């Protein structure tokens, strides 16, 4: 175990990695000395992010870099880092440096002073973001607060400090479609806000375009609320009442002996009913799709490589699969084992590149 783990999911962040590493390392070292680790998770980046991670891992013994086998998405990449880290307290931060890593100290002071298990960052301002994104985020958090049965904090992202016991509970939740900030709120314990100013992205472009934002919002709503299904029921009830009114209107016209013109209105009703039915089926499909994905019980993530002197082969993980481990520690141990196996033989120990007999 270490005193602190800093977990950072990364996707196409080659412009930010070096500055990120320098700032989180300086902040951690100022408070914890050498008793910390930084876990960078590469979510199958398309640029030079992984190569930079490998270079930094060779230079920094406190750095563990994880390479996922494919693009799993931000929340599952974050899950992999949380599952593999070993700190007594864990800081979650994004690679774009919008959330200042220098706040580790004040957040830790608040956690210890108030005996809290979670300190979550609350954005008092958001620099460098468009008016549309600020408005969308503002509306999303308030809609989520009204729709869910869990008290999810407003204007709070994934930037937070978590105790080990709270993290252990979080890791006991094997959900496929993950909304981690909501899951952390669900587990309870003492959780306190930490107001801060969110900086402008250090470099590069946002990794959450409109399509991903909508998908993320749907995961949040369907993962923590049955309100969409209730909305479908309410819509069906209103349409049923509307159909009764239309029936009464038709019967009144028939009793009076007049014709009931209305091909246009009839088609309008058919179109509205069809649209509502498709909408309801879509909502049901979202929930059924989540059940289907969960029923397959596949691992949440697959690790292709892990590099870092601080990584210990066989480190416990619960939610994913570590397909291989590559790093100074693993290579040294494997070399020693093969050397012992070859004691008494005339030939030198095998290198890792040579096939076994």
N, C-alpha and C positions, 0 to 999 in steps of 0.2 A: 504494500500500500504506500501511497504518497500523500502528502498533505493536500495537494491541489492537482486537479486535472482540468485542462482547458481543451474543450472539444470544439472543433471547427469543421463543418461540412464545406467542401469546396467544389465548384463546378466552373471551369473556364475562368480561373482567377489568377492567371500568370502575372498580370500587372500588379496584383495586390500582395502576393505571397511573401515576398521579401520584407516589405514594410510591416505586414501582419506579424510575421515571425519576430521581427525586431521589437515591435511594441509589446506583444504579449509576453515575450521572454523578459524584457526589462521590467514590466509590471509584476510578473510572477516572482522574479528574482529579488526585487526590492522588498517584497513581503515575506517570501518563503525561503529565500536562499536558493539552495539546489534541491529542495524537497518538493518538486513539482514535475509534471509532465505536460507536454502539449501534443494532442492527438489531432492530426490533420487527416481528414477523410476525403479522398479524391473520388468524386462521383462520376467516373469515366469521362473525364474532361477531354475535349477535342483539341485543346491547344497544348502548350508546354507546361501545364500545371504539374503533372506527375514528375516530369524530369527535374523541375525545380525542387519539388518535395524531396526527391532522392538525394539531390545535391545538399540540401539543408540538413537532411538526416545524417549524412556522413560527417557534417561539421558540428552538429549539436547532439550530445549524448542524451539530452532530455526530450528529444523530439521523436515521436512515433508517427510514421506516415502509413496510411492504410489505402490500398487501391482496390476499389470494388470491381467486380467482374463485368458490370454493365451499369448503365445509368438507372439508378433506383429512384431518384427524386430526392429533394432536399430533406424531407422528413425521415425517410428511411436511411439516408446517409448519416443524418444526425443520430438516428437510433443505433447505427453500427458503432459510431464513436462512443456513445454513452454505454453501450454494451461491453466495449473493450477497454474502457478507461478504468483506473483503479484508485482514484483519489478519494480522500475522506470528504472533500467538498468538490463540486464540479461546476465550472463556469461554461455556459453555452454562449457562443458568440459566432456571428457570421464573418465571412472572410473579407467583406467589402469595407470593413472598418467604419461603418456608420455608427456602430455601438462602441464607445471608447473602452479599450481594455484597461486603461488606467483607473477605471472605477472599481477594479477588483478589491482594493483595500477598503474604501468606504462601504462597499456592499458587504464585505466580510465583517467589518466592525458592527454594522447594523444587525447582521445575522447573529453574532455572538452576544451583543448587548440585549437583544430582544428574545434570544433563545428560539429563533425561527428556523424552519427547515427549508424555506424557499424565499429568496429575495428576487422579485421580478422587476425588470425595468419598465417604467411607464414613460412614454414619449411625451414630453411637454411641448416639443416643437420638432418639425421634420424638415431639415434643410435639403435643398436640391431636388425636391420632388414636385411634380406637376400638381396643379390645382385639382385635376381630375382624380389623381391617385390619392391625394389627401382626403378629398370628399368621399371617394369610394371606401377608403379605410375607415373613415369616421362612421359612415353608414353601416358598414359591415359589422363592426364591433357592437354597435348598438342594436342592430337586428339580431345578432347572435345572442346578446345579453337577454333580449326579450323572448327569444324562441327556445333557448336551451333550459334544461332543468338544473344545470350546473352554473354556479356563479363565476363566469369567466371574466377576468379583469379587462376593463376597457383600455384601449390604446397600448396594450402590452404585447410584444412579440416574443420570440424565443430567447432573447437576451435575459439570462437569469443565473442565479447562483443556487445550487441545490445540494442539500446534505446527502450523505451516503444512504441513510435509512430511507429518505424520500425517493432516491433514485432506485433503490432495490425494489420498492413497491411499483414504481413506474415500469421497471424491467419485467415485472410479473404480469404485465398486460400485453399479450401477444397479438394485438390488433394489426391487421394488414393495412387498412386505410387509416393512417395515423395523423392526428392533429395534436401535436405534443403539448402545446400551450394549454389546450383544453384538458388533456389527460393529466397534466401536472395539477391543474385546478381541481380535478375530480378526486385526486388522492387525499386531499385535505391536508392535515397538519397545519402548523402556523405559517402563514404566507403573508409577506409584507411588501408593499410597493416601494420602489426606489425611483423617484422622478429624475429625469435627465434629459439633456438636449441631444437629439439624434443628429449626427453630422451628415454632411453630403458624402455620397459614395466616393471612395478614394480614387478609384480608376475603373475603367471598363463600363459595361452596361448591366442593367438590372437583369437578373435571371428569373424574374417573375413577370412575364408579359401578361396581357389581359386574359388569354386563354387559361394560363396556369392559375391566375388569381381566381377565376370563376371555378375551376376544378377544386382549388383549395377551399373556397367558400362552401362548395357542395359537400366536401368531405367533413367540414366542420359542422354543418347543419345536420347532415344525416348521421354523423357519428355521435352527436350529443343531444339530439332532439327528435321527438316524434311529431313535432309541429307540422312538417310538410304533409304527413299522412292525415293529420287532423284537418288540415286545410283542404285536402281532397274530399274528406267526408263533408265538410261544411259547404264546399262548392256543390257537391251532389245534392245536399239538402236544399240549397237555394234554387238550384235548377228544377228540382222536383216541385217546389212551391210555384215556380214560374210556369211550369207546364200545367199545373192545376188552374192557374189564372187564365192561361191561353185556352184550356178546355172549356172553362166557364164562359169565356167570350164567344167561342164557337157555338156552344149550346144556346146562348142568348140570341145570337143571330139566327139560328135555325128555328127557334120558337117564334121569332118575329116574322118568319117567312122570307127573309132576305138572304141573298147569297153572301157568302163570306169570301170576298176577294182577298188575295194575299199570297200569290205565288212568291213574290219577293220576300215577304216576311217569313213564309214557310222555309225558304232556302236559307234565310238568315238564321233561323232557329236551328236548322240541321247543321249548318256550319259551326255555330257556337257550341252546340252539343258535342259535335265531333272533336272540336279543338279541346274542350274541357276533358273529354274522355282520354284523348291522347296525352294531355298534360298529367292526368291522374295515373295513367299507365306508366308514364316516364318516371314519376315519383316512386311508384311501386318498384319499377325496375332498378332504381338506384339502391333501394334497400335490399332487394333480392340479389343484386350483383355483389353487394358487400357480404351477404351471407354466403354466396357461392365462393367468393375468394377466400373467406375465412375457413370454410369447410374443407378446402383443399389442404390446409395446414402446411403450406410451403414455408421454408425459411424466409425471414423478412429481408435478408441481405446475404450476399455471397462475397467473401473477401478473396481476391486473387493474390495479393501480396501484402505483406507487412514488413516494413523496414524500420530499424531503429535500435540503438544499443540498449534503450530502456525497455524494449519489448522482451517479455519472457515467454518463450514457447509454451503452449499449453495454458495460457492465460484464460481464465474462465469467461465463457460467453454463453448466453442463453437463447438468443433470438435468431441467430444466423449461423452460417457455415463459414469456417475459415479453411479454404481449400488448400492453401500453402502458406508457409511463413518463410520470408527471406530477410536476412538482416545479419549484422555482425555477431549477435549472440547466437542465433540459430546456426549460422555457418560454422562458428568456432566449436560449438558443442557437437555438431555432426562430424566435423573433422576429427575431433578428439575420439569420438566413438569409433570411427573408421580406423583411426590409428591404432586404437587398442585391439580392434579386430584383426589387424594385420601384424600384431606382435609375433615374432618368430618366423615370419615370412621373409624371404630375401628381397622382395620388391618393396618400394616405398609405399606409404599410404596413398589410397586413391584420392584423386581430386574430385570435386563435386560434379565436374563435367563428364567424368568417365562413367560408363555403365557398370552396374553391379554384375557380378558373375551369376 
